[in-house]
Amino acid sequence: MMQRFPSPPDLDAVWRDMLVQSDVCCDVLIQGVFATGISDHRNFPSALAALIGTKLADRALSAPALTALAASALADHPDIAEAACEDMIAIYERDAACPDYVTAFLFFKGFHSIQAYRIAHWLWQNNRQHLARHLQSLVAERFSVDIHPAARLGRRIVFDHGTGIVVGETCIIDDDVSMLQGVTLGGTGKETGDRHPKVRRGVLIGAGAKVLGNIELGEGAKVGAGSVVLESVPPYTTVVGNPARKIGTRHSSLPALGMDQRLPPLDYMI
């Protein structure tokens, strides 16, 4: 089956859209939020760096220092800003509760946690592990999302709501994945080394699901809410239950893109 891989986003065009979107609200009390978050900045990377600095500043790392750190990462690896922009667009396209880009950018902590992870991952790769872990800790405290900075995340990732999501050290999350609140991508507690799940393109993981061990969720797989997955899931297959079992017939689409969490009849087990 042929799959379309999106082109990198036009950051300038997206930024112009965000400026327009932030300018249409007539609520005087929110104008300061739009200004400090968007219109006071010259471009998308500048606003993203300031967003991370503002959201995660603490007594040890001031907002200006953290903003400068994020800006350094974005300058060193411009693809981080591209990935963040694609994440934002993916939220707008998939989340019925998101009416525009600025809503995802300013207010959705699933988005914020992923972008802070991207800076922490850059630090991890540059042998600044302690600072990376500090950012991980701040994200966990502020957003209730725990992403190990060594994990590898692709683009167009959506953490819907985000609360309670855990992503382990050796996890790989490919492009176009959607996960809901309470998802754990963890180890079994009995392994060392490469011990966490590999989530392939287009996978949708329902709220509260636990995926444990060095297993693979194949491309286009769907995991039902509350499931406990202990074995690899074939591509384009739906699993549900504790322990998870295959149900229904193989589908042909990427469920993460449509966010359709409905399941086949539970008595139709494969």
C-alpha positions in Angstrom: 0.0 0.0 0.0 1.4 3.4 -1.0 1.8 5.9 1.8 2.1 9.6 1.3 5.0 11.2 3.3 4.4 15.0 3.9 6.9 17.5 2.8 8.6 19.7 5.4 6.4 22.5 6.5 6.8 26.1 5.3 7.6 27.7 8.7 7.1 31.2 7.4 3.7 30.5 6.0 2.6 28.7 9.1 3.9 31.6 11.2 1.9 34.1 9.2 -1.3 32.0 9.8 -0.6 32.0 13.5 -0.2 35.8 13.6 -3.6 36.1 11.9 -5.2 33.6 14.2 -3.8 35.4 17.3 -5.1 38.7 16.1 -8.8 37.9 15.7 -9.7 37.3 19.3 -11.4 40.3 20.9 -11.0 39.2 24.5 -8.8 41.9 26.1 -7.6 39.7 28.9 -6.1 37.1 26.6 -4.3 39.6 24.3 -1.3 39.6 26.6 -1.0 35.8 26.3 -1.2 36.0 22.5 1.4 38.8 22.5 4.0 37.2 24.7 3.4 33.8 23.1 3.2 34.7 19.5 3.1 38.3 18.1 6.1 39.6 20.2 8.4 37.1 18.3 9.9 37.3 14.9 9.3 33.7 13.8 8.2 30.3 14.8 11.5 29.1 16.2 11.8 32.2 18.4 8.3 31.8 19.7 8.9 28.1 20.4 12.1 28.8 22.4 10.3 31.4 24.5 7.4 29.0 25.0 9.7 26.3 26.4 11.5 28.9 28.6 8.3 30.3 30.0 6.7 26.9 30.7 9.6 25.2 32.3 11.5 27.9 34.2 12.3 27.2 37.8 14.6 28.5 40.6 17.7 26.9 39.0 16.9 27.8 35.4 15.4 31.2 34.7 13.0 31.7 31.7 15.7 33.8 29.8 18.3 31.1 30.4 16.0 28.3 29.3 14.9 30.3 26.3 18.5 30.8 25.3 19.2 27.1 25.7 16.2 26.2 23.5 17.2 28.8 20.9 20.7 27.2 20.8 19.2 23.8 20.1 16.9 25.1 17.4 19.8 27.0 15.7 22.0 23.9 15.9 19.2 21.6 14.6 16.6 23.5 12.6 14.8 20.2 12.0 13.6 20.4 15.7 11.5 23.5 14.8 10.2 21.7 11.7 9.2 18.7 13.7 7.5 20.9 16.3 5.5 22.7 13.5 4.5 19.3 12.1 3.3 18.2 15.5 1.2 21.3 15.9 -0.4 20.9 12.5 -1.1 17.2 13.3 -2.9 18.2 16.4 -5.0 20.7 14.5 -5.9 18.1 11.8 -6.6 15.2 14.3 -8.1 16.8 17.4 -11.7 18.0 17.2 -11.1 20.2 20.2 -8.4 22.2 18.4 -9.8 25.0 16.3 -6.5 26.6 15.1 -2.7 26.4 15.3 -2.4 28.9 18.2 -4.6 26.8 20.5 -2.3 23.8 20.1 0.8 26.0 20.4 -0.2 28.0 23.5 -2.4 25.7 25.5 -2.0 22.0 24.8 0.5 20.4 27.2 0.8 17.2 25.1 2.4 19.5 22.5 4.5 21.3 25.1 5.9 18.1 26.6 7.0 16.7 23.2 8.8 20.0 22.3 10.6 20.1 25.6 11.6 16.5 25.1 13.1 17.5 21.7 15.3 20.0 23.5 16.2 17.4 26.2 17.0 14.8 23.5 19.4 17.4 21.8 21.1 17.8 25.2 21.3 14.1 25.7 22.9 13.6 22.3 25.5 16.3 23.1 26.6 14.6 26.3 24.7 16.9 28.6 22.7 14.2 30.3 22.2 15.8 33.7 20.7 18.9 32.2 18.6 16.7 29.9 17.3 14.8 33.0 16.5 18.1 34.7 14.3 19.1 31.8 12.7 15.6 31.9 11.9 16.1 35.5 10.5 19.6 34.9 8.2 18.3 32.2 7.0 15.5 34.5 6.3 18.0 37.3 4.5 20.6 35.1 2.7 18.4 32.6 2.5 15.0 34.2 4.2 13.6 31.1 7.5 11.6 31.5 9.5 11.2 28.3 13.1 9.9 28.7 15.4 12.1 26.8 17.2 9.1 25.2 13.9 7.9 23.6 13.5 8.6 19.9 10.4 10.3 18.6 9.5 11.0 15.0 7.3 13.8 13.6 3.6 14.5 13.6 3.2 13.0 17.0 0.0 13.7 19.0 -0.2 13.2 22.7 -3.9 13.9 23.2 -4.5 15.4 26.7 -1.1 14.0 27.6 -1.6 13.5 31.3 0.0 10.4 32.6 1.9 9.4 29.4 5.2 7.6 30.1 7.9 6.9 27.4 10.8 4.8 28.4 14.5 5.2 27.6 14.8 2.8 24.7 11.4 3.6 23.1 11.1 4.4 19.5 8.0 6.3 18.3 7.9 6.6 14.5 6.1 9.3 12.5 2.3 9.9 12.6 1.6 8.3 15.9 -1.3 9.3 18.2 -1.5 8.4 21.9 -4.1 9.4 24.5 -3.8 10.1 28.2 -2.4 7.5 30.6 -0.4 5.5 28.0 2.7 3.7 29.3 5.5 2.6 26.9 7.5 0.8 29.5 9.7 -2.1 30.4 8.7 -5.3 32.1 11.1 -4.6 35.0 13.1 -7.8 34.2 15.2 -6.6 31.3 18.2 -4.4 30.8 19.5 -2.7 27.6 17.0 -2.4 24.8 13.8 -3.0 26.8 11.1 -0.7 25.6 8.4 -0.8 22.9 8.9 0.3 19.2 5.8 2.1 17.9 5.7 2.2 14.1 4.1 4.7 11.8 0.4 5.5 12.1 -0.3 3.6 15.4 -3.1 4.7 17.6 -2.9 3.9 21.3 -6.1 4.4 23.4 -6.3 6.0 26.8 -4.7 4.0 29.7 -3.1 1.4 27.6 0.1 -0.2 28.8 2.7 -1.5 26.3 5.5 -3.3 28.0 8.8 -4.8 26.9 10.9 -4.7 23.8 8.0 -5.4 21.5 6.8 -3.8 18.3 3.5 -2.3 17.5 3.4 -2.7 13.7 2.6 0.1 11.3 -1.1 1.1 11.4 -1.8 -0.9 14.6 -4.6 0.1 17.0 -4.5 -0.5 20.7 -7.8 -0.3 22.6 -8.2 1.8 25.7 -7.1 0.1 28.9 -5.3 -2.7 27.1 -2.1 -4.4 28.4 0.1 -5.3 25.5 2.9 -7.8 26.2 3.5 -9.2 22.7 4.2 -7.6 19.4 1.2 -6.5 17.3 1.2 -7.2 13.5 0.7 -4.2 11.2 -2.8 -2.9 10.6 -4.2 -5.0 13.5 -6.4 -4.1 16.4 -5.8 -5.4 19.9 -7.8 -5.0 23.1 -7.9 -6.5 26.6 -5.6 -7.7 29.4 -3.6 -9.4 28.1 -4.3 -7.8 24.7 -5.8 -10.0 22.0 -6.4 -9.4 18.3 -9.9 -8.6 17.3 -11.7 -8.0 14.0 -10.0 -8.1 10.6 -6.9 -6.3 9.4 -7.6 -2.7 8.4 -5.8 -0.8 5.7 -5.6 2.8 7.0 -3.4 4.5 9.6 -5.8 4.8 12.6 -3.6 7.6 14.2 -4.6 10.0 11.5 -8.4 9.6 11.9 -8.3 9.1 15.7 -11.2 6.6 15.4 -11.0 4.6 18.6 -14.1 2.5 17.9 -13.4 -1.3 18.0 -14.8 -4.3 16.2 -17.2 -6.5 18.2 -15.2 -8.0 21.1 -16.6 -11.5 20.4 -14.8 -11.3 17.0 -11.4 -12.5 18.1 -8.7 -13.5 15.7 
